[in-house]
Amino acid sequence: MDLQPRNILTEEDVKKGLRLVIGDGLTTEIMTTLTGGTFIVAMALLLGASNFQLGLIAALPTLVNIFQLISIWLIRRFNNRRAITVTCAALARLPLILIGLLPLLIPHAVTISAIIPVLFFYYLSGAIAGASWNAWMKDLVPEKQLGAYFARRSSYMQTTNAILSLVLALGVDYVRDHYPAFELSVYGWMFIAAGVSGLTGVLLLSATPEPRSIMAKENIFKMLQRPLRDHNFKRLLAFNSAWVFAVNIAMPFFTVFMMKGMGLGLSWIIGLSILSQICSILTIRIWGLFADRYSNKTIIAIGAPLYIACLVAWCYVGIYTESWANLLLLAIIHIFMGIANAGINLSLTNIGLKLAPQSDAVIYLSTKNIISAVFSSIAPLLGGYLADYFMGRHLSIDAEWSGPKWTKTLHLVELHEWNFLFLFGALLGLVAIELLRRVKETGEVEKDIVVRIMRSALRNNLKESFLIGNLISGYSHLRSVFRWRKFSARK
């Protein structure tokens, strides 16, 4: 197997590489769907995991990013990003088969404490491969196509995730209802299938061409200081860290809340997740086109307030006595979270790629990932601790109307355990948005202008554009009113 980089890539080589990277994305998405998200939470709950252990599992994928320093050292030592990516990705995906075999061969030995160390090695090797992959893609994908290409790749991956998740959820719920003794074995087979799919992705990556890039052999710690001396990139790091902290203090517990707090089955949870992904798939290419045309920062500034509004709405889930009302609210939340996440996640990736200099891409991106890892891994751990702390604590605010014939009580606020985390996440998200304003991006267009253009474009293509346009511009109006009042008070 020839894994050596090439001095020159033809246009046909690049096209072939882009097709193979999409194939790797699909196989990797199958792997992560089988082993992550709702299913790893369901398996952990089956094994009796505590809130803190659930937070730890959620923290592992980002916690290990601090070890991307190893990837930098390897790239500097060998100047072969494809070989590093392929080798480390293979090492990451083999442990999945091991986890799958445990409940099939020695089910009595399967505990959450035994699985977490294996997951740690899986995520660790994947993080090293991911840093090398990012720098590789920086040189392989033409810069003008970044937004459109990764939007297309993401839409394929999300479609795969949606279809596979629904099939798996229906299957797991059926086994849970009719053959509960075999539920753990089902998760075992899922992990084995995930490992096989992941190794298929490794084969696709091994055939993807890599343009040669020489990394300077200087002190690694001096190299890591370079992005921290770049004032604009440092502002991006501040925003990114604040945002991932706000998101990850709440997001890992959405599934836990729906399963334990509301008693929903996997089919309902996955169904809502698919609804969110469909909305994401339908809008991600639009986000990608606007990101390429105007700026990634502008897209984040539009999507972030919408996501924060969804976090606030999570605080009201479960407040209604009728189950259909709670499910309707959950559906609305998942719709708009899908729309917001499509733009935010795409733009967060692309803005890092765009602001990183060509010669130091791996240094800048690894620094971004390492610093983000610290905050995004602390957040779910803190969230798990806070969820345990708020267990048994409750905040309720009601409004009551009393009349001669009847009395009506309206629940305004009802916070308990996980709901507190959702509110904290929303407040921290508002802080992060303020930090975004300081980031500068080439070709940046004022957010209000882009909102007007997007509303006009969406109005011509989507019937719901009027609602979307008003939601994404609502934060700006509120902020303008607040700043005007504050200015008037000072006068």
BELSUL-V311266 format. One record per residue. N is the residue number from 1. RES is the residue in one letter. PHI is phi in degrees with one decimal (NA if undefined). PSI is psi as a letter, one per 20 degrees, with the letter a starting at -180 (* if undefined). Layout:
[[N	RES	PHI	PSI] [N	RES	PHI	PSI]]
This chain:
[[1	M	NA	o] [2	D	-89.1	o] [3	L	-110.6	j] [4	Q	-76.1	q] [5	P	-69.5	r] [6	R	-112.1	q] [7	N	-70.0	h] [8	I	-135.1	p] [9	L	-110.3	p] [10	T	-77.5	r] [11	E	-61.0	h] [12	E	-68.6	h] [13	D	-61.5	g] [14	V	-64.1	g] [15	K	-61.4	g] [16	K	-62.7	g] [17	G	-61.3	g] [18	L	-65.1	h] [19	R	-66.7	g] [20	L	-66.4	h] [21	V	-66.3	h] [22	I	-66.2	g] [23	G	-60.9	g] [24	D	-62.0	h] [25	G	-61.5	h] [26	L	-68.3	g] [27	T	-67.7	h] [28	T	-68.0	h] [29	E	-66.4	h] [30	I	-60.3	g] [31	M	-60.8	g] [32	T	-70.7	h] [33	T	-65.5	g] [34	L	-69.8	h] [35	T	-118.9	i] [36	G	-122.8	a] [37	G	55.8	c] [38	T	-62.5	h] [39	F	-71.8	h] [40	I	-69.2	h] [41	V	-65.8	g] [42	A	-61.9	g] [43	M	-66.1	g] [44	A	-64.2	g] [45	L	-65.1	h] [46	L	-61.7	h] [47	L	-88.1	j] [48	G	81.7	k] [49	A	-67.3	q] [50	S	-84.6	r] [51	N	-59.5	h] [52	F	-66.4	g] [53	Q	-65.8	h] [54	L	-63.5	g] [55	G	-63.9	h] [56	L	-64.2	g] [57	I	-61.6	g] [58	A	-68.7	h] [59	A	-79.7	h] [60	L	-55.4	g] [61	P	-58.6	h] [62	T	-98.8	h] [63	L	-57.9	g] [64	V	-73.0	i] [65	N	-64.1	i] [66	I	-65.8	i] [67	F	-86.5	j] [68	Q	-67.9	i] [69	L	-56.6	h] [70	I	-62.8	h] [71	S	-64.2	g] [72	I	-61.2	g] [73	W	-62.9	g] [74	L	-66.9	g] [75	I	-65.4	g] [76	R	-65.1	h] [77	R	-77.0	g] [78	F	-112.5	i] [79	N	50.9	l] [80	N	-143.0	n] [81	R	-71.3	h] [82	R	-66.2	g] [83	A	-63.5	g] [84	I	-65.8	g] [85	T	-62.6	g] [86	V	-63.5	g] [87	T	-64.1	g] [88	C	-69.9	h] [89	A	-64.3	h] [90	A	-64.2	g] [91	L	-64.4	h] [92	A	-72.0	h] [93	R	-92.8	h] [94	L	-62.6	h] [95	P	-61.0	h] [96	L	-62.6	h] [97	I	-65.4	h] [98	L	-62.2	g] [99	I	-61.1	h] [100	G	-66.8	h] [101	L	-74.9	h] [102	L	-56.2	g] [103	P	-69.2	i] [104	L	-84.9	h] [105	L	-97.9	g] [106	I	-133.7	m] [107	P	-58.6	h] [108	H	-69.6	i] [109	A	-92.6	i] [110	V	-82.5	o] [111	T	-134.1	r] [112	I	-65.1	h] [113	S	-68.3	h] [114	A	-79.2	h] [115	I	-79.4	h] [116	I	-57.5	g] [117	P	-61.5	h] [118	V	-67.8	g] [119	L	-61.3	h] [120	F	-60.0	g] [121	F	-65.8	h] [122	Y	-59.8	g] [123	Y	-70.6	h] [124	L	-61.9	g] [125	S	-63.6	h] [126	G	-65.6	h] [127	A	-66.5	g] [128	I	-64.0	g] [129	A	-64.5	h] [130	G	-65.0	h] [131	A	-64.3	g] [132	S	-66.0	h] [133	W	-62.2	g] [134	N	-58.3	g] [135	A	-65.2	h] [136	W	-62.7	g] [137	M	-66.3	h] [138	K	-57.3	h] [139	D	-88.8	h] [140	L	-81.7	g] [141	V	-85.8	p] [142	P	-57.6	p] [143	E	-59.0	h] [144	K	-70.4	i] [145	Q	-104.3	j] [146	L	-52.9	g] [147	G	-63.1	g] [148	A	-66.7	g] [149	Y	-66.2	g] [150	F	-71.3	h] [151	A	-66.6	g] [152	R	-64.1	g] [153	R	-60.6	g] [154	S	-65.6	h] [155	S	-65.1	h] [156	Y	-63.6	g] [157	M	-65.4	g] [158	Q	-68.9	h] [159	T	-63.4	g] [160	T	-59.6	g] [161	N	-60.0	g] [162	A	-63.1	g] [163	I	-65.8	g] [164	L	-65.4	g] [165	S	-60.6	g] [166	L	-64.2	g] [167	V	-60.7	g] [168	L	-65.0	g] [169	A	-62.7	g] [170	L	-62.9	h] [171	G	-66.6	g] [172	V	-65.4	g] [173	D	-63.1	h] [174	Y	-64.0	g] [175	V	-64.4	g] [176	R	-61.9	h] [177	D	-78.8	h] [178	H	-107.8	h] [179	Y	-136.7	m] [180	P	-58.6	h] [181	A	-66.9	i] [182	F	-101.8	j] [183	E	-60.7	g] [184	L	-64.9	h] [185	S	-64.7	h] [186	V	-61.3	g] [187	Y	-62.6	h] [188	G	-60.3	g] [189	W	-64.0	h] [190	M	-64.5	g] [191	F	-67.5	h] [192	I	-63.9	g] [193	A	-61.6	h] [194	A	-63.3	g] [195	G	-62.2	g] [196	V	-64.4	g] [197	S	-63.9	g] [198	G	-63.1	g] [199	L	-68.3	h] [200	T	-63.3	g] [201	G	-61.8	h] [202	V	-60.8	g] [203	L	-62.2	h] [204	L	-64.9	g] [205	L	-64.8	h] [206	S	-64.4	h] [207	A	-95.2	i] [208	T	-82.8	p] [209	P	-68.8	q] [210	E	-127.0	p] [211	P	-72.5	q] [212	R	-67.0	p] [213	S	-144.5	p] [214	I	-102.4	p] [215	M	-100.3	p] [216	A	-61.1	p] [217	K	-94.2	m] [218	E	-117.3	r] [219	N	-57.4	p] [220	I	-64.5	h] [221	F	-74.8	h] [222	K	-68.2	h] [223	M	-63.3	g] [224	L	-69.5	h] [225	Q	-75.6	h] [226	R	-60.2	g] [227	P	-62.8	h] [228	L	-75.6	i] [229	R	-90.7	i] [230	D	-84.2	o] [231	H	-61.2	h] [232	N	-69.6	g] [233	F	-66.3	h] [234	K	-65.3	h] [235	R	-65.9	h] [236	L	-63.3	g] [237	L	-62.2	h] [238	A	-64.0	g] [239	F	-64.2	g] [240	N	-60.0	g] [241	S	-64.8	g] [242	A	-64.6	h] [243	W	-69.0	g] [244	V	-65.8	h] [245	F	-66.2	g] [246	A	-62.4	g] [247	V	-69.3	g] [248	N	-80.9	i] [249	I	-76.8	i] [250	A	-115.1	g] [251	M	-54.6	g] [252	P	-61.3	i] [253	F	-104.1	j] [254	F	-60.4	g] [255	T	-65.5	g] [256	V	-59.5	g] [257	F	-62.4	g] [258	M	-69.2	h] [259	M	-78.5	g] [260	K	-89.4	h] [261	G	-79.3	h] [262	M	-111.1	i] [263	G	71.7	k] [264	L	-79.3	q] [265	G	-81.0	r] [266	L	-60.7	h] [267	S	-62.2	g] [268	W	-64.8	g] [269	I	-64.9	g] [270	I	-67.5	h] [271	G	-58.8	g] [272	L	-66.0	h] [273	S	-63.1	g] [274	I	-65.4	g] [275	L	-57.1	g] [276	S	-64.2	g] [277	Q	-68.8	h] [278	I	-61.6	g] [279	C	-63.7	h] [280	S	-67.0	g] [281	I	-62.8	g] [282	L	-69.3	h] [283	T	-112.5	i] [284	I	-65.1	h] [285	R	-70.0	h] [286	I	-64.1	g] [287	W	-58.5	g] [288	G	-62.6	g] [289	L	-64.0	g] [290	F	-70.2	h] [291	A	-65.3	g] [292	D	-66.3	h] [293	R	-80.8	h] [294	Y	-115.1	f] [295	S	-179.5	q] [296	N	-70.6	h] [297	K	-59.5	g] [298	T	-63.1	h] [299	I	-64.4	g] [300	I	-63.9	g] [301	A	-64.5	h] [302	I	-85.7	g] [303	G	-77.4	h] [304	A	-61.9	g] [305	P	-60.9	h] [306	L	-66.4	h] [307	Y	-65.8	g] [308	I	-63.0	h] [309	A	-60.4	h] [310	C	-67.3	h] [311	L	-61.6	g] [312	V	-63.8	g] [313	A	-63.5	h] [314	W	-59.2	h] [315	C	-66.0	i] [316	Y	-100.8	i] [317	V	-70.9	p] [318	G	91.9	i] [319	I	-80.3	i] [320	Y	-93.2	q] [321	T	-77.3	h] [322	E	-84.8	p] [323	S	-64.9	h] [324	W	-63.4	h] [325	A	-67.7	g] [326	N	-65.3	g] [327	L	-66.9	h] [328	L	-63.4	g] [329	L	-63.1	g] [330	L	-60.5	g] [331	A	-63.1	g] [332	I	-63.0	g] [333	I	-60.2	g] [334	H	-66.7	h] [335	I	-60.7	g] [336	F	-78.0	h] [337	M	-67.3	h] [338	G	-63.6	g] [339	I	-63.5	g] [340	A	-67.3	g] [341	N	-62.4	h] [342	A	-57.7	g] [343	G	-73.7	g] [344	I	-66.2	g] [345	N	-64.0	g] [346	L	-61.6	g] [347	S	-73.6	h] [348	L	-62.6	h] [349	T	-68.0	g] [350	N	-71.0	h] [351	I	-68.9	h] [352	G	-65.9	g] [353	L	-63.3	h] [354	K	-74.4	g] [355	L	-81.7	i] [356	A	-81.5	p] [357	P	-61.7	q] [358	Q	-56.1	g] [359	S	-73.7	h] [360	D	-118.0	k] [361	A	-57.4	g] [362	V	-65.3	h] [363	I	-67.5	g] [364	Y	-64.5	g] [365	L	-69.2	h] [366	S	-68.6	h] [367	T	-61.1	g] [368	K	-59.9	g] [369	N	-67.6	h] [370	I	-66.3	g] [371	I	-66.7	g] [372	S	-63.1	h] [373	A	-60.5	h] [374	V	-60.5	g] [375	F	-76.8	h] [376	S	-76.2	i] [377	S	-92.3	h] [378	I	-67.9	h] [379	A	-58.1	g] [380	P	-67.5	h] [381	L	-65.4	g] [382	L	-64.9	h] [383	G	-61.3	g] [384	G	-63.7	g] [385	Y	-65.1	g] [386	L	-66.6	h] [387	A	-62.2	g] [388	D	-66.3	h] [389	Y	-65.9	g] [390	F	-82.4	i] [391	M	-64.7	p] [392	G	90.3	i] [393	R	-107.2	q] [394	H	-153.2	p] [395	L	-123.9	p] [396	S	-131.9	p] [397	I	-126.1	o] [398	D	-121.7	q] [399	A	-117.4	p] [400	E	-121.6	p] [401	W	-110.4	p] [402	S	-115.8	p] [403	G	-134.0	r] [404	P	-66.8	h] [405	K	-108.7	h] [406	W	-154.6	r] [407	T	-125.5	p] [408	K	-123.1	p] [409	T	-110.2	p] [410	L	-108.5	p] [411	H	-78.7	o] [412	L	-89.3	g] [413	V	-140.4	p] [414	E	-145.7	o] [415	L	-108.7	p] [416	H	-158.6	q] [417	E	45.8	e] [418	W	-74.8	h] [419	N	-59.6	h] [420	F	-60.2	h] [421	L	-64.2	h] [422	F	-64.7	h] [423	L	-68.5	g] [424	F	-59.2	g] [425	G	-61.0	g] [426	A	-64.5	g] [427	L	-65.0	g] [428	L	-68.1	h] [429	G	-63.5	h] [430	L	-63.4	h] [431	V	-63.9	g] [432	A	-63.0	h] [433	I	-60.5	h] [434	E	-64.2	h] [435	L	-70.3	h] [436	L	-63.3	h] [437	R	-59.6	h] [438	R	-84.5	i] [439	V	-78.8	p] [440	K	-111.9	p] [441	E	-132.9	p] [442	T	-59.9	p] [443	G	79.6	j] [444	E	-65.9	p] [445	V	-117.1	q] [446	E	-53.5	p] [447	K	-57.3	g] [448	D	-62.1	h] [449	I	-66.7	g] [450	V	-65.4	h] [451	V	-59.4	g] [452	R	-64.2	g] [453	I	-66.3	g] [454	M	-63.8	g] [455	R	-62.9	h] [456	S	-66.7	g] [457	A	-66.3	g] [458	L	-67.0	h] [459	R	-64.0	h] [460	N	-81.5	i] [461	N	-118.3	h] [462	L	-128.4	p] [463	K	-66.4	h] [464	E	-86.6	j] [465	S	-61.2	h] [466	F	-62.1	g] [467	L	-64.0	g] [468	I	-61.4	g] [469	G	-59.0	g] [470	N	-69.9	h] [471	L	-66.0	g] [472	I	-75.4	i] [473	S	-101.1	i] [474	G	-61.7	h] [475	Y	-61.1	g] [476	S	-61.2	g] [477	H	-64.5	g] [478	L	-61.9	g] [479	R	-66.5	h] [480	S	-63.3	g] [481	V	-62.5	g] [482	F	-62.0	g] [483	R	-65.8	h] [484	W	-67.7	g] [485	R	-65.3	h] [486	K	-65.0	g] [487	F	-66.8	g] [488	S	-64.6	h] [489	A	-63.2	h] [490	R	-68.2	h] [491	K	-67.7	*]]
